[in-house]
Amino acid sequence: MGLHYQRRKLANYIALGVSVGSAVFGIVFLFWILKDVFTFGFAAINLDFFTQVPAPPGEAGGGMANAILGTLTITVLATAFGVPAGILAGTYLSEYGRKSKTAFVVRFVSDILVSAPSIVIGVFVYAIMVKPFGGFSALAGAVALAIIMLPVVVRTAEEMLKLVPDATREAALALGAPHWKVTVSVVYRGALRGIVTGIMLAVARVSGETAPLLFTSFNNSFWNFNLTEPTATLTVTIFNYAMGPYEDWHQMAWGAALLITAMVLLVTIISRIIVRGRAG
């Protein structure tokens, strides 16, 4: 009995050591990347970076104001398209059709989309929106990002809603509340933190996508307020500038990378504060 216990303790220590080591390994590389982003990115951050459009090739100065606006526009549109549809689909899977054939198909398709390469989604949207309508557009880029967001939100919403105890639903139904009201007022409230976390993960994922935007929104060196025209984004601008021959472009690319990192962090912090306030 004592030997068996010692073996279990040894196995536990080994597993714990491997887990801690893996966490430390990942954290070290994460902070290494963040250090480089902040170190090289701060040098490019100034007022012109947020207020000016890119300078002509070979000229110093300029900024990324148009790319910042384009990124915000496309991300907000993608969130508006993907999040409501994902939450509704997750609600159906969890609350109304758990074991139905339709639910099985939706889960299967969601699992496929989660692992689908983003460039494939970009080509798909190019085939259905860009080529038929004769041009790149911010709207096509938003649709591509929404498709990438959709399966993440669907699966997260379903799993978070399933974590709400069935006894809670039954208690609300026993008081005479209709099913839809139980879902909105009771189940959603219990799963709010998890759903918001899933949404933030989806937003964080699409905020760094480049390949689908190359096939959909493409790029633009000027201001653009038309959703049916090519639109600049930070990720595509980073892609172009990183491969450029000018040192100023490389510096601006670091600045754009820092800005994307800060935007994702800010959105995550704000959402956490909002959720915590509602939960309290």
C-alpha positions, 0 to 999 in steps of 0.5 A: 500500500505504501509503495502504491502511494509513493508511486502516485505521489511521484506521478503527481509531482511529475505531472505538476512539474511538467505542467508548471514547466510548460506554463513557464515556457509559454509565459517566457516566450509571451513576455519576450514577444511583448517586450519586442513589440513594446520596445520597437513599437513605442518609437513609432507612436506619435500624433501623426501616427493617429492623424495622418495617412501613409506618406508616399513610398520613400518619404518620411512621416505619415501615419496609419489613421486610415488603417486604424479607422478601417480596422475598427470599422471592419471589426465592429461590423464583423462583431455585429454580424457574427456575435448575435448569430453565434449566440442564437445558434449556441442558444438553440444547441443548448436550450432547444435542440440538444440532441436533434439532427439539426443540432448535430449538423450545426455542431459538425459544421462549427467544428469544421469552421473552427479548424478551417484556415482563414485564407480558405475563408478569405477565398470563399468570400472573394468568390461569393462577394468580391468577384461577383460585385467587381471589387474589394470592400470593407463589407466583404472583409467584415463578412470574412471575419464574421465567418471566422468568429461565428464557430468560436462564439457558437461553441463557447455560448453552447458550452457556457449555457450548458454549465447553468444547472438544469435545476435553475431552469426547472425552478423558473419554469415551475414559477410559470415563466415561459421558456424564452424568458427563462433563457433570457433572464435566467440562463443568459445571466448565469452564463454571461461571463463565459459568453463574454469571454468567448466573444473576446476570444473571437474578437482577439482572433480576428483582430490579427487576421491578415490573409482573409482581408487580402482577398476581401478588403484589400488595402487603401492608402487614403481615407475611405468611408464607403463600405463598398470600396477597398479599405486599409487595415492595420494587419494588411498594412503591417504585412505590406510594410514589413516586406517593404525596403524602407526602414520607416515602414518597418518602424510603422509596422512595429507601431501598428503591432503595438496598437493592435496588442493594446486594443485587444488588451483594452477591449478585454479589460473593459469587457471584464469590468462590465461583466463584473459590474453586472454580476455584482 
